[in-house]
Each structure stands twice: as structure tokens, then as C-alpha cells.
Amino acid sequence: MMKSQILYEKEALKELDKLEPSISRRIIKKIEDMSENPSSCDIKKLKGSNDYRLRVGDYRIIFVFDKDLIKIIKVGHRQQIYD
């Protein structure tokens, strides 16, 4: 399977910068893993939206998937990400 390109929105990068470095690294690694093999990750489509979510422990990554591009929209704790 071909690796998908990853594009981070400004807001997602800001949110990653606010997290502890160990958590940020874990999230980035999971996003890279997803770009190579999406079926190995905990991904769900969000209801009423074209967005998807990737679960990494207590954190969620909201993204759009389009052919060979993954666009990371938001990164945050599960309690605040859906606000």
C-alpha cells in the first residue's frame, strides 16, 4: 500500500506544540503509522461529517482523508476535542 501524504492545519500544529513532548511524539508516530497502514489504527468516521477521528490513548486526532492525502484538522484531549 502506498503511503499517504500528511498535511497539518495551523490549529493542529499549535495544539501539538502545547502538549508534552512525549505525547506529541506518540501522536505524530501514530499519524505516520496511519498514513502507511490505516487498517491498523483505531479510526472512526464522525457522524454527520466527512471527518474521521484517530484515537491515541486519551487524545483524539480529527482529520479528513481524501485518496492519498490525510489532512490533520485538530488534535486534543478526548474531553475537549468535540467542543
Residue pairs with C-beta under 8 A, 6 or more apart in sequence:
1 36
1 37
2 68
3 35
3 36
4 35
4 36
4 38
4 65
4 68
4 69
4 70
5 35
5 68
5 69
5 70
6 31
6 32
6 35
6 69
6 70
6 72
7 69
7 70
7 71
7 72
8 16
8 72
9 71
9 72
9 73
9 74
11 73
11 74
12 61
12 72
12 73
12 74
12 75
15 74
15 75
15 76
16 24
16 27
16 28
16 75
17 24
19 27
19 59
19 75
23 57
23 59
26 56
26 57
27 56
27 59
27 61
27 75
30 41
30 54
30 56
30 61
31 54
31 61
31 70
31 72
33 40
33 41
34 40
34 41
34 43
34 54
34 70
35 70
38 65
41 54
42 54
42 55
43 52
43 53
43 54
44 52
44 53
44 55
45 51
45 52
46 52
46 53
46 62
50 64
51 62
51 63
51 64
51 73
52 62
52 63
52 64
52 65
53 60
53 61
53 62
53 63
53 81
54 60
54 61
54 63
55 78
58 77
58 78
59 75
59 76
59 77
59 78
59 81
60 74
60 75
60 76
60 77
60 78
60 81
60 82
61 72
61 74
61 75
62 72
62 73
62 74
62 75
62 81
63 70
63 71
63 72
63 73
64 70
64 71
64 73
65 71
74 81
75 81
